[in-house]
Protein backbone atom coordinates (compact mmCIF):
# COMPACT_ATOMS: atom_id res chain seq x y z
CA UNK A 1 0.00 0.00 0.00
CA UNK A 2 1.23 3.50 -0.82
CA UNK A 3 2.09 5.90 1.95
CA UNK A 4 2.21 9.67 2.03
CA UNK A 5 4.19 12.12 4.12
CA UNK A 6 1.89 14.57 5.86
CA UNK A 7 2.99 18.15 6.52
CA UNK A 8 3.04 19.33 10.12
CA UNK A 9 -0.39 20.62 11.14
CA UNK A 10 -2.20 19.01 8.20
CA UNK A 11 -5.83 18.02 8.66
CA UNK A 12 -6.07 14.23 8.47
CA UNK A 13 -8.97 11.82 8.11
CA UNK A 14 -8.37 8.18 9.08
CA UNK A 15 -10.43 5.84 6.93
CA UNK A 16 -12.85 3.28 8.25
CA UNK A 17 -13.53 -0.04 6.56
CA UNK A 18 -15.49 0.35 3.29
CA UNK A 19 -14.83 4.09 2.79
CA UNK A 20 -14.74 5.42 -0.78
CA UNK A 21 -13.32 8.76 -1.98
CA UNK A 22 -16.80 10.27 -2.29
CA UNK A 23 -17.91 9.17 1.19
CA UNK A 24 -14.71 10.60 2.69
CA UNK A 25 -15.40 13.91 0.88
CA UNK A 26 -18.92 13.99 2.31
CA UNK A 27 -17.65 13.27 5.83
CA UNK A 28 -14.90 15.89 5.85
CA UNK A 29 -16.60 18.66 3.83
CA UNK A 30 -20.15 18.19 5.09
CA UNK A 31 -23.19 16.24 4.02
CA UNK A 32 -24.51 18.90 1.63
CA UNK A 33 -25.51 17.83 -1.86
CA UNK A 34 -22.59 18.25 -4.25
CA UNK A 35 -19.77 17.89 -1.72
CA UNK A 36 -19.07 14.36 -2.97
CA UNK A 37 -17.72 16.03 -6.11
CA UNK A 38 -14.88 17.48 -4.00
CA UNK A 39 -13.29 14.03 -3.91
CA UNK A 40 -10.96 15.14 -6.73
CA UNK A 41 -9.36 17.57 -4.24
CA UNK A 42 -8.70 14.67 -1.86
CA UNK A 43 -7.20 12.57 -4.65
CA UNK A 44 -4.94 15.47 -5.76
CA UNK A 45 -3.68 15.94 -2.19
CA UNK A 46 -3.15 12.18 -1.73
CA UNK A 47 -1.83 11.23 -5.15
CA UNK A 48 0.07 8.12 -3.94
CA UNK A 49 -3.28 6.74 -2.70
CA UNK A 50 -5.06 7.30 -6.04
CA UNK A 51 -5.25 3.58 -6.87
CA UNK A 52 -7.32 2.85 -3.76
CA UNK A 53 -11.02 3.09 -4.45
CA UNK A 54 -12.34 0.91 -1.62
CA UNK A 55 -10.46 1.86 1.55
CA UNK A 56 -9.47 -0.52 4.33
CA UNK A 57 -9.53 0.79 7.89
CA UNK A 58 -6.69 2.96 9.16
CA UNK A 59 -5.46 4.79 6.04
CA UNK A 60 -4.46 8.41 6.77
CA UNK A 61 -5.90 10.78 4.17
CA UNK A 62 -4.73 14.39 4.07
CA UNK A 63 -7.67 16.81 3.85
CA UNK A 64 -6.93 20.02 1.91
CA UNK A 65 -8.77 23.22 2.81
CA UNK A 66 -11.66 23.97 0.47
CA UNK A 67 -14.06 26.90 0.57
CA UNK A 68 -17.45 25.23 0.57
CA UNK A 69 -20.30 27.56 -0.39
CA UNK A 70 -23.38 27.50 1.82
CA UNK A 71 -26.74 28.05 0.20
CA UNK A 72 -29.31 30.01 2.18
CA UNK A 73 -32.92 29.28 1.24
CA UNK A 74 -34.82 32.42 0.31
CA UNK A 75 -37.97 32.99 -1.67
CA UNK A 76 -38.10 30.57 -4.64
CA UNK A 77 -36.94 33.14 -7.19
CA UNK A 78 -33.81 34.25 -5.28
CA UNK A 79 -30.69 32.44 -4.04
CA UNK A 80 -27.83 33.77 -1.91
CA UNK A 81 -24.42 32.15 -1.46
CA UNK A 82 -22.17 32.66 1.54
CA UNK A 83 -18.57 31.53 1.77
CA UNK A 84 -17.13 30.72 5.20
CA UNK A 85 -14.78 33.28 6.72
CA UNK A 86 -11.13 32.19 6.77
C-alpha angles and dihedrals in degrees: 000000000000120000131204133207111235121213118239110274094016118151108246133193118199111213125236124213113289097017118151127196092257094049090049089051090052092049097048100036099036136268096273118131110267098027090104086071088067089074088099088067090055092048092049091051092046101039095155088060094051094109092061112091100157108044126215118215120281104030112142111226120190112228114212120209113260128180103233114197117227118214117216115205112235132160110322095259096052134059129185126196125205125190119208117256114252 
